[in-house]
């Protein structure tokens, strides 16, 4: 296991698939439908439309503006989303949260989970 920063550990795909983890894919529904890890559960942080909106803001206004847009989009549903994540982790296996490219979505979900006592 390596550590990106002090709060977010990382594991390889092989460790996640072969270990005692439940893989939680936080990518959009269309990304998940295109391809995903065997046995992964899709709990998208952003839907397809929202992901496209954040991408447009990123291209036009940069990373900080995109993050703020994402926060605006997810904030109303965040309590329900966190309950869904906690329910998956309550099945007895540690969540291995994944996304794609830079890892921004998965990193943020892991940090949010740590706030509610789930070690992912």
Backbone as CSV, one residue per row, in Angstrom:
resi,resn,N_x,N_y,N_z,CA_x,CA_y,CA_z,C_x,C_y,C_z
1,UNK,0.850,-1.172,0.000,0.000,0.000,0.000,0.897,1.237,0.000
2,UNK,0.534,2.213,-0.817,1.215,3.497,-0.827,0.253,4.550,-0.310
3,UNK,0.773,5.713,0.005,-0.072,6.785,0.513,0.139,8.027,-0.342
4,UNK,-0.956,8.563,-0.909,-0.898,9.787,-1.707,-0.625,10.968,-0.793
5,UNK,-1.351,11.067,0.269,-1.101,12.070,1.300,-1.386,11.410,2.640
6,UNK,-1.367,12.151,3.690,-1.489,11.574,5.023,-2.854,10.940,5.289
7,UNK,-3.866,11.231,4.494,-5.200,10.742,4.817,-5.752,9.711,3.832
8,UNK,-5.161,9.566,2.658,-5.767,8.709,1.644,-4.796,7.612,1.201
9,UNK,-4.958,6.402,1.750,-4.122,5.286,1.304,-4.576,4.803,-0.073
10,UNK,-3.678,4.193,-0.819,-4.029,3.629,-2.114,-3.590,2.171,-2.173
11,UNK,-4.298,1.402,-2.985,-3.932,0.014,-3.238,-4.008,-0.218,-4.741
12,UNK,-3.408,-1.293,-5.197,-3.453,-1.629,-6.617,-4.792,-2.287,-6.950
13,UNK,-5.105,-2.325,-8.230,-6.323,-3.003,-8.680,-6.270,-4.469,-8.276
14,UNK,-5.099,-5.079,-8.406,-4.955,-6.485,-8.042,-5.248,-6.713,-6.558
15,UNK,-4.770,-5.811,-5.707,-5.056,-5.925,-4.277,-6.553,-5.783,-4.009
16,UNK,-7.197,-4.840,-4.704,-8.627,-4.602,-4.487,-9.458,-5.791,-4.940
17,UNK,-9.174,-6.299,-6.145,-9.956,-7.404,-6.694,-9.673,-8.694,-5.934
18,UNK,-8.412,-8.908,-5.563,-8.044,-10.147,-4.913,-8.155,-10.135,-3.402
19,UNK,-8.432,-8.980,-2.828,-8.481,-8.858,-1.376,-9.886,-8.899,-0.826
20,UNK,-9.979,-8.565,0.445,-11.268,-8.575,1.123,-11.881,-7.176,1.090
21,UNK,-12.107,-6.679,-0.111,-12.638,-5.334,-0.320,-13.939,-5.412,-1.104
22,UNK,-14.783,-4.420,-0.917,-15.885,-4.190,-1.833,-15.456,-2.979,-2.655
23,UNK,-15.413,-3.153,-3.971,-14.966,-2.071,-4.848,-16.141,-1.148,-5.114
24,UNK,-15.974,0.108,-4.739,-16.999,1.131,-4.936,-16.495,2.064,-6.030
25,UNK,-17.155,2.012,-7.167,-16.796,2.813,-8.328,-17.643,4.076,-8.292
26,UNK,-17.002,5.226,-8.122,-17.745,6.483,-7.975,-17.855,7.262,-9.285
27,UNK,-17.517,6.599,-10.388,-17.643,7.250,-11.693,-19.107,7.345,-12.111
28,UNK,-19.361,8.135,-13.142,-20.728,8.323,-13.630,-21.285,7.015,-14.179
29,UNK,-22.615,6.917,-14.282,-23.227,5.689,-14.799,-22.706,5.275,-16.176
30,UNK,-22.498,6.228,-17.082,-22.025,5.840,-18.417,-20.577,5.362,-18.381
31,UNK,-19.753,5.953,-17.516,-18.380,5.472,-17.371,-18.376,4.039,-16.840
32,UNK,-19.211,3.785,-15.849,-19.308,2.452,-15.262,-19.808,1.454,-16.300
33,UNK,-20.812,1.840,-17.090,-21.361,0.942,-18.110,-20.315,0.607,-19.162
34,UNK,-19.451,1.551,-19.461,-18.405,1.335,-20.472,-17.428,0.251,-20.017
35,UNK,-16.990,0.312,-18.770,-16.116,-0.720,-18.213,-16.008,-0.507,-16.710
36,UNK,-15.788,-1.608,-16.006,-15.632,-1.521,-14.558,-14.958,-2.784,-14.035
37,UNK,-14.458,-2.705,-12.827,-13.817,-3.856,-12.187,-14.871,-4.909,-11.869
38,UNK,-14.495,-6.143,-11.986,-15.381,-7.254,-11.698,-15.922,-7.158,-10.273
39,UNK,-17.229,-7.183,-10.135,-17.870,-7.142,-8.831,-18.026,-5.756,-8.228
40,UNK,-17.634,-4.726,-8.953,-17.721,-3.360,-8.425,-19.170,-2.913,-8.278
41,UNK,-19.398,-2.060,-7.285,-20.689,-1.429,-7.045,-20.578,0.013,-7.524
42,UNK,-21.529,0.467,-8.331,-21.487,1.840,-8.836,-22.309,2.765,-7.949
43,UNK,-21.626,3.671,-7.264,-22.269,4.731,-6.490,-21.683,6.052,-6.990
44,UNK,-22.228,6.554,-8.102,-21.633,7.731,-8.744,-21.730,8.986,-7.882
45,UNK,-20.603,9.670,-7.791,-20.590,10.952,-7.091,-21.335,11.995,-7.917
46,UNK,-21.176,11.931,-9.228,-21.854,12.832,-10.165,-22.518,12.002,-11.258
47,UNK,-23.698,12.404,-11.673,-24.336,11.768,-12.817,-23.645,12.205,-14.101
48,UNK,-24.078,11.649,-15.213,-23.448,11.967,-16.494,-23.555,13.456,-16.838
49,UNK,-24.725,14.032,-16.654,-24.917,15.447,-16.967,-24.078,16.340,-16.060
50,UNK,-24.055,16.016,-14.777,-23.280,16.808,-13.818,-21.783,16.703,-14.103
51,UNK,-21.339,15.501,-14.431,-19.921,15.314,-14.756,-19.529,16.156,-15.971
52,UNK,-20.398,16.191,-16.981,-20.138,17.011,-18.167,-20.101,18.489,-17.801
53,UNK,-21.006,18.905,-16.926,-21.035,20.303,-16.493,-19.748,20.674,-15.765
54,UNK,-19.289,19.820,-14.866,-18.046,20.080,-14.134,-16.865,20.122,-15.105
55,UNK,-16.862,19.235,-16.091,-15.796,19.238,-17.098,-15.757,20.521,-17.896
56,UNK,-16.914,21.046,-18.247,-16.979,22.312,-18.983,-16.449,23.453,-18.125
57,UNK,-16.865,23.486,-16.864,-16.380,24.532,-15.954,-14.865,24.416,-15.786
58,UNK,-14.353,23.191,-15.685,-12.908,22.978,-15.559,-12.177,23.543,-16.777
59,UNK,-12.679,23.252,-17.965,-12.038,23.725,-19.195,-12.073,25.243,-19.310
60,UNK,-13.149,25.839,-18.830,-13.312,27.282,-18.967,-12.784,28.076,-17.780
61,UNK,-12.843,27.498,-16.568,-12.500,28.283,-15.386,-11.447,27.682,-14.478
62,UNK,-11.004,26.460,-14.775,-9.954,25.848,-13.974,-10.469,24.928,-12.884
63,UNK,-9.504,24.333,-12.188,-9.795,23.299,-11.199,-10.621,23.811,-10.022
64,UNK,-10.290,24.968,-9.494,-11.012,25.474,-8.329,-12.478,25.736,-8.658
65,UNK,-12.725,26.339,-9.801,-14.115,26.597,-10.212,-14.865,25.287,-10.423
66,UNK,-14.196,24.295,-10.988,-14.827,22.992,-11.207,-15.162,22.317,-9.881
67,UNK,-14.262,22.403,-8.915,-14.522,21.809,-7.596,-15.713,22.483,-6.921
68,UNK,-15.793,23.786,-7.024,-16.922,24.497,-6.420,-18.238,24.118,-7.103
69,UNK,-18.205,23.965,-8.414,-19.397,23.539,-9.140,-19.813,22.145,-8.689
70,UNK,-18.853,21.241,-8.569,-19.146,19.882,-8.103,-19.750,19.920,-6.703
71,UNK,-19.203,20.738,-5.824,-19.762,20.862,-4.467,-21.197,21.356,-4.504
72,UNK,-21.457,22.339,-5.353,-22.831,22.832,-5.498,-23.762,21.716,-5.961
73,UNK,-23.290,20.897,-6.897,-24.122,19.849,-7.473,-24.392,18.696,-6.504
74,UNK,-23.434,18.367,-5.650,-23.604,17.204,-4.775,-24.116,17.546,-3.389
75,UNK,-24.043,18.811,-2.999,-24.312,19.159,-1.600,-25.710,18.763,-1.124
76,UNK,-26.724,18.939,-1.929,-28.088,18.616,-1.484,-28.272,17.120,-1.234
77,UNK,-27.600,16.289,-2.014,-27.762,14.839,-1.896,-26.676,14.172,-1.064
78,UNK,-25.765,14.946,-0.514,-24.618,14.365,0.187,-25.010,13.477,1.378
79,UNK,-25.942,13.869,2.237,-26.298,12.974,3.353,-26.808,11.613,2.873
80,UNK,-27.661,11.600,1.873,-28.178,10.351,1.329,-27.067,9.533,0.681
81,UNK,-26.187,10.203,-0.038,-25.063,9.530,-0.679,-24.161,8.872,0.370
82,UNK,-23.883,9.580,1.448,-23.031,9.030,2.499,-23.694,7.829,3.166
83,UNK,-25.001,7.867,3.342,-25.709,6.713,3.913,-25.579,5.495,3.000
84,UNK,-25.670,5.707,1.699,-25.498,4.607,0.746,-24.093,4.030,0.832
85,UNK,-23.101,4.889,0.927,-21.714,4.426,1.057,-21.512,3.649,2.357
86,UNK,-22.073,4.173,3.445,-21.947,3.478,4.731,-22.632,2.118,4.690
87,UNK,-23.756,2.028,4.007,-24.467,0.751,3.904,-23.621,-0.288,3.184
88,UNK,-22.925,0.126,2.149,-22.036,-0.791,1.426,-20.914,-1.255,2.343
89,UNK,-20.352,-0.356,3.112,-19.242,-0.725,3.998,-19.711,-1.569,5.177
90,UNK,-20.994,-1.498,5.518,-21.523,-2.272,6.637,-21.613,-3.762,6.316
91,UNK,-21.362,-4.126,5.081,-21.424,-5.531,4.677,-20.204,-6.311,5.162
92,UNK,-19.319,-5.662,5.896,-18.196,-6.366,6.504,-16.886,-6.293,5.758
93,UNK,-16.907,-5.770,4.549,-15.663,-5.642,3.799,-15.312,-4.169,3.658
94,UNK,-14.032,-3.882,3.679,-13.553,-2.509,3.583,-13.761,-1.984,2.159
95,UNK,-14.283,-0.771,2.004,-14.471,-0.225,0.664,-13.139,0.166,0.025
96,UNK,-12.986,-0.203,-1.222,-11.888,0.274,-2.066,-12.544,1.172,-3.096
97,UNK,-12.377,2.472,-2.943,-13.078,3.456,-3.767,-12.233,3.780,-4.988
98,UNK,-12.861,3.748,-6.153,-12.120,4.016,-7.379,-12.868,4.973,-8.290
99,UNK,-12.114,5.655,-9.130,-12.686,6.468,-10.199,-11.796,6.302,-11.426
100,UNK,-11.374,7.383,-12.032,-10.600,7.290,-13.252,-9.750,8.538,-13.388
101,UNK,-8.699,8.463,-14.118,-7.786,9.553,-14.435,-7.062,10.065,-13.203
102,UNK,-7.429,11.215,-12.698,-6.659,11.838,-11.629,-6.974,11.371,-10.221
103,UNK,-8.074,10.700,-10.013,-8.424,10.212,-8.692,-9.105,11.220,-7.790
104,UNK,-9.522,12.332,-8.344,-10.149,13.392,-7.546,-11.441,12.921,-6.878
105,UNK,-12.307,12.274,-7.637,-13.581,11.831,-7.071,-13.363,10.793,-5.976
106,UNK,-12.540,9.795,-6.248,-12.334,8.749,-5.237,-11.633,9.300,-4.002
107,UNK,-10.664,10.174,-4.185,-9.968,10.776,-3.039,-10.963,11.536,-2.161
108,UNK,-11.826,12.307,-2.779,-12.799,13.086,-2.014,-13.798,12.191,-1.290
109,UNK,-14.229,11.110,-1.925,-15.162,10.191,-1.281,-14.490,9.502,-0.096
110,UNK,-13.228,9.099,-0.250,-12.506,8.465,0.865,-12.395,9.440,2.040
111,UNK,-12.095,10.693,1.749,-12.005,11.681,2.835,-13.365,11.891,3.503
112,UNK,-14.434,11.933,2.722,-15.773,12.070,3.304,-16.121,10.859,4.162
113,UNK,-15.783,9.675,3.691,-16.048,8.474,4.478,-15.318,8.506,5.808
114,UNK,-14.098,9.010,5.805,-13.347,9.080,7.066,-14.039,9.981,8.077
115,UNK,-14.778,10.984,7.600,-15.494,11.884,8.508,-16.637,11.178,9.238
116,UNK,-17.146,10.090,8.638,-18.243,9.353,9.276,-17.770,7.999,9.801
117,UNK,-16.463,7.874,9.997,-15.912,6.693,10.649,-15.709,5.470,9.795
118,UNK,-15.695,5.619,8.481,-15.461,4.482,7.588,-14.057,4.602,7.020
119,UNK,-13.251,3.583,7.259,-11.884,3.573,6.754,-11.876,2.896,5.388
120,UNK,-11.649,3.686,4.362,-11.680,3.161,2.977,-10.285,3.249,2.378
